[in-house]
Amino acid sequence: MAMDCCPDVSPAVALFRSLADPARLAIVLRLSQGEARVVDLTHHLGLAQSTVSKHLACLRDCRLIDSRAEGRQSYYRLVRPELIDLLRSAETLLAETGNAVALCRNYGTVESVEEEAS
């Protein structure tokens, strides 16, 4: 659906979708602390190596992370420090709204909506 009067928001939508998965967001938050190998991330997240690798590929395709090889190991890192600024802004927004987005019937958690109803 094209909106002639509005700027193209599809890149922003793609960015937020790339961060919408809990595992990818956890990877980004972990990488904000420094480089990590797949094995480090699998232990941190409790996910299978193949799952972590798929999430890393998604984030790399979005050019949010990159890797460097050292011997047989690959070390992943954030390449856009602006991403951390974005996440900090999101935390501020969530705090200011009282985490109301968690109560959103479309995107909030079922538990949050049920708690608000009782």
N, C-alpha and C positions, 0 to 999 in steps of 0.2 A: 504494500500500500504506500504509494508515494504521496508526500505532503509537500506541495510546491512552495508553501509559505515558510517552511521550517528548514533548518539545517539538517544535514544527514546525520542522524544519531546512531546509525548502525555500527560504526566503530566503537562507540561508547557502550552500546548494548553488548557487543562481542567481548569487550574488556570485562564488563561486570559479570557476564556469563562465565568467563574463564575463571573468575574468582568465586563464583557461586557454589562450587562444589566444596564441601567441608575439607576433603583431603587436599585439594589444591590450595585452599586458603591456609591450611595448616603447614603445607610445604613452604609457602611464601613466608609465613611468620617464622618458621624455623630458619629459613635462609636469610632472613633479616638479621639473624644473630651471627651469620658467617657461613662459609662454605660447608657443604655436606656431601657425602657419598650416598649412593642409593642404599647401601647397607645401613648407614646411619639413619636415613629417613624411614626405612622399613621398620627398624627398631623403635624409632620415635613414634611412628604412626600406628604400628601394629598391623600393617597391611602387607600383602604379598609383594614380592619384588616386581612382578609383572604389572601389578596395579600401580605401584609407585612410578615405574618407568613410563607407563602410559600418561600419567598426570604430568610428569616432567616433560614429556614430549609436547603435550598441549601447551604448557607454560613456555616452552622454548619456541614453539611455533608462533606464539603471541609476542615473542621477543621480550619477555619479562625476565627470563633467566638464560644463562649460558653455562657452558661447562668447559673445563680444561682437563686434559689428560695428564696424569702423572703415573708413569709405568702402565700397569693394567687397570688402574683406577681412574674414574672420572669424578671430578669435584664440581658440584653445581653451586652457582651463586646468582644472586639478583644482579641484574644489569641496569635496572631503572630505579634509582633511589627515590624518585618521585612516587613510586608505588607505596613506599612506607609512609610518605606524607599523606597520600590518599587514605590509607588505612587509619592513620591517626585522626584525620578529619572525620572518617566514618565513626570512629570510637567517640569523638566529641559529639557528633550529631546524635548517636544513639544515647549518650548520657543526657543530652539536652531534651530529647523527646521521651525520656523515661523508657527507652527500649520499646516504644509503642509499635515499631515495625514487627516485633515478635507477635503482636496480637492481630496483625493483618490476616484476614481470612484467606487471602490468596497465597501469601508467602510466609506467614508466621508458622510457628509450630502448633500442632494440635494441642499439646499440653498447655501452651500459653493461652490459647483461645478458651479452653475448658476452665483454666484457673480464673480468667477474667469473668466468665459466665457465673461462677459460683460465688 
